[in-house]
Amino acid sequence: MYLTRSTLLLIMSSYIVFVASVDWLAEPTGAWYRPFIISLFIIIIAAVCHREQNSDDL
């Protein structure tokens, strides 16, 4: 099975953010929106990578 760069980036980054966000959400003084901002940046980067691919690559 062939995974595109954007899909692979999204899967790997989502796993890393999920692991870190569990600790961030457990902190009583931490900002609750921090994992969501990082997830938004990952989605934007994956979308840009996906948009740069040629239609022949799909």
N, C-alpha and C positions, 0 to 999 in steps of 0.2 A: 504494500500500500504506500503510495507516494503522498507525503504531506508537504504542502507549500510552506515557504518560509514564514509567512504571516500566521498560519495556523500553528506551526511549531513554536513560534515566538509567543503566541497567545497562551498556549497550553503550558509551556514551561514557566512563563512569568506569572500566570494565574496560580500555579502551585506554590511558587515562592512567596507571593503576596498573601496567599491564604495562610501559610504557616506563620508568617510574620504578623498578620492581622489578629490571630488568636491571642498573641501576647499583647498587642496594642490595645485590644478591646478589654483585656483584663485589668489594665492599669486604671486606677481610679482618677488619676490626674491627667491622663492622656486625652488628646483630641479625638473624638469619636469619628470624625470625617476623614482622618488621615488615610485609612485603607481605601476609601472610595476615591480620593484624589489620585493615589498611585494607580489604582485600577483604571481610572479614566485615561491617564497617560499611556498605560499599556495598550488599551484599546485603540487609542489614536495612532500609536506607533504601528500596531498591527494593521490598521486600516490603510495607512500610508504605504506600508510594504506590499499590501495586497493590491493597491491601486497601481503601483509601479510595474507589476507583472504584465507581460504581453498576453494577449488573448490566446496565443499559441501555447503558452505555458500551462494553461488550464487543461 
